[in-house]
C-alpha cells in the first residue's frame, strides 16, 4: 500500500501533464494499491475537472471502482491531529490534503508516498522523526 497525493492521480489520468510518463513508469515499482484521503481525492477531482472535464473525473472514479485506489476513512480523532500538523508546519505552510496524508502515514505506519510535491514531503516528518520515501523519485 502506498500513500498517494493528488498530483500523481492527476498525472496518471492527464496525458498532457509534464509528469505523466514518470508517474506511469513508476506504477510497477509501487507496492500494493494506492491509498489516499478524501481531501487529496477532492483536490485531484477538482483539478481534473478544470483540466479535462467530466471524462477526466470519470477516470478517477474508475480507479477507485476498480480497486486501484482506496480512500482511507478519517474521523474526528484524526481531525485534531491534522489541525496540529497544520499548526506545526504553518510557516511552510501545510494544506489539508498534506496534513491528512501525514496523519494517515502515522496511523498506518506507512513511509512511502507517491507525490509530485517533493519539497513538501521532504520537510514533513512522520511522528516528528521519520522521513518519507518519495516516489516517483524514490530513495
C-alpha positions in Angstrom: 0.0 0.0 0.0 1.4 3.4 -0.9 0.2 6.8 0.2 -0.9 8.8 -2.9 -1.1 12.5 -3.2 -3.4 14.4 -5.7 -0.6 15.2 -8.1 0.2 11.7 -9.3 -3.5 10.9 -9.6 -3.9 13.8 -11.9 -0.7 13.0 -13.9 -1.7 9.4 -14.3 -5.0 10.4 -16.0 -4.0 13.6 -17.8 -1.5 12.7 -20.6 -0.8 16.4 -21.0 0.7 16.7 -17.5 4.5 17.1 -17.5 4.9 14.2 -15.0 2.6 11.8 -16.8 5.3 9.5 -18.1 7.3 9.4 -14.9 4.1 8.5 -12.9 3.1 5.8 -15.3 6.6 4.4 -15.3 6.7 4.4 -11.5 3.5 2.3 -11.1 5.1 -1.2 -11.5 7.6 -0.3 -8.7 4.9 0.6 -6.2 3.8 -2.0 -3.6 0.1 -2.7 -3.3 -2.8 -0.4 -4.1 -2.6 3.3 -3.8 -4.3 4.8 -0.8 -5.4 8.4 -0.4 -7.6 10.6 1.7 -10.8 12.5 0.9 -9.0 15.9 0.9 -6.4 14.6 -1.6 -9.1 12.9 -3.7 -11.2 16.0 -3.7 -8.2 18.1 -4.8 -7.5 15.7 -7.7 -11.2 15.6 -8.7 -11.4 19.4 -8.8 -8.2 19.9 -10.8 -9.1 17.1 -13.2 -12.5 18.7 -13.8 -10.8 22.0 -14.6 -8.3 20.4 -17.0 -10.3 17.6 -18.6 -13.9 17.9 -17.6 -16.2 15.1 -16.5 -14.3 12.5 -18.6 -11.1 13.0 -16.6 -13.1 12.9 -13.4 -14.8 9.7 -14.5 -11.3 8.2 -15.0 -10.5 9.0 -11.3 -13.8 7.4 -10.2 -12.9 4.3 -12.3 -9.5 4.0 -10.5 -11.5 3.8 -7.2 -14.1 1.4 -8.5 -11.5 -1.0 -10.0 -9.7 -1.1 -6.7 -6.5 0.6 -7.9 -7.1 3.3 -5.4 -8.5 3.3 -1.9 -9.8 6.2 0.1 -9.0 5.8 3.8 -11.6 6.9 6.3 -10.5 9.5 8.7 -12.7 10.6 11.6 -12.9 13.1 14.5 -9.8 11.6 16.2 -7.8 12.4 13.1 -9.1 15.9 12.7 -7.3 17.2 15.8 -4.0 15.7 14.7 -4.4 17.2 11.2 -5.0 20.6 12.8 -1.9 20.2 15.0 0.2 19.3 11.9 -1.1 22.3 10.0 -0.2 24.4 13.0 3.3 22.9 13.4 4.1 23.5 9.7 2.2 26.8 9.4 5.4 28.6 8.3 5.8 26.2 5.4 2.5 26.1 5.1 0.9 22.7 5.1 -2.5 22.3 3.3 -5.3 20.0 4.5 -4.6 17.3 1.9 -1.0 17.0 3.0 -2.0 17.0 6.7 -4.4 14.2 6.0 -1.7 12.1 4.2 0.8 12.7 7.0 -1.8 11.6 9.6 -2.6 8.5 7.6 1.1 7.7 7.4 1.3 8.0 11.2 -1.8 5.8 11.7 -0.9 3.0 9.3 2.9 3.1 9.7 3.4 4.0 6.0 6.5 5.7 4.9 6.4 5.6 1.1 4.4 8.3 -0.7 3.6 8.8 -4.4 3.7 12.6 -4.7 5.0 15.3 -7.0 5.4 17.7 -4.0 8.9 16.5 -3.2 9.9 19.7 -1.3 6.9 19.5 1.0 7.2 15.8 1.8 11.0 16.2 2.4 10.1 18.8 5.1 7.3 16.8 6.8 8.1 14.1 9.3 6.1 11.1 10.4 5.5 11.3 14.2 8.0 14.2 14.1 11.0 12.0 13.3 10.8 9.7 10.3 11.3 10.9 6.7 9.2 9.9 3.8 10.4 7.9 0.8 9.2 9.8 -2.2 8.0 8.2 -5.4 8.5 8.6 -8.4 11.8 10.0 -7.3 12.2 7.2 -4.6 15.2 6.8 -2.4 
